[in-house]
Amino acid sequence: MLVDVELRLRAEQALADLKAMFAGRLAEDRERGELPASLDPQLNAAIIATYLKGLWRMALVEYERPAFERQIDAFLTALGL
């Protein structure tokens, strides 16, 4: 947990905004019939955001775009997206 309260609040807001953006898009795609009606936009948005945080961390260590693209494709396929 971030000790600096202001920094933590900014990070929490940025994460909430990211999840809301993904959830909104997933909900729209579900409503258009592009995704299954059983898809939970909020849950999947949280999963994607968590994955992205890990991906960003890994990119700081070693960035290899082709490998990341394969991982992202496999990740989204596993989610049914």
MODELLER restraints for C-alpha pairs under 7 A, 6 or more apart:
rsr = mdl.restraints
at = mdl.atoms
rsr.add(forms.Gaussian(group=physical.xy_distance, feature=features.Distance(at['CA:2:A'], at['CA:8:A']), mean=5.36, stdev=0.5))
rsr.add(forms.Gaussian(group=physical.xy_distance, feature=features.Distance(at['CA:19:A'], at['CA:45:A']), mean=5.21, stdev=0.5))
rsr.add(forms.Gaussian(group=physical.xy_distance, feature=features.Distance(at['CA:19:A'], at['CA:46:A']), mean=5.93, stdev=0.5))
rsr.add(forms.Gaussian(group=physical.xy_distance, feature=features.Distance(at['CA:19:A'], at['CA:49:A']), mean=6.25, stdev=0.5))
rsr.add(forms.Gaussian(group=physical.xy_distance, feature=features.Distance(at['CA:22:A'], at['CA:45:A']), mean=5.20, stdev=0.5))
rsr.add(forms.Gaussian(group=physical.xy_distance, feature=features.Distance(at['CA:23:A'], at['CA:41:A']), mean=4.72, stdev=0.5))
rsr.add(forms.Gaussian(group=physical.xy_distance, feature=features.Distance(at['CA:23:A'], at['CA:42:A']), mean=5.25, stdev=0.5))
rsr.add(forms.Gaussian(group=physical.xy_distance, feature=features.Distance(at['CA:23:A'], at['CA:45:A']), mean=5.07, stdev=0.5))
rsr.add(forms.Gaussian(group=physical.xy_distance, feature=features.Distance(at['CA:26:A'], at['CA:41:A']), mean=5.35, stdev=0.5))
rsr.add(forms.Gaussian(group=physical.xy_distance, feature=features.Distance(at['CA:27:A'], at['CA:41:A']), mean=5.56, stdev=0.5))
rsr.add(forms.Gaussian(group=physical.xy_distance, feature=features.Distance(at['CA:29:A'], at['CA:35:A']), mean=5.85, stdev=0.5))
rsr.add(forms.Gaussian(group=physical.xy_distance, feature=features.Distance(at['CA:30:A'], at['CA:36:A']), mean=6.09, stdev=0.5))
rsr.add(forms.Gaussian(group=physical.xy_distance, feature=features.Distance(at['CA:30:A'], at['CA:37:A']), mean=5.99, stdev=0.5))
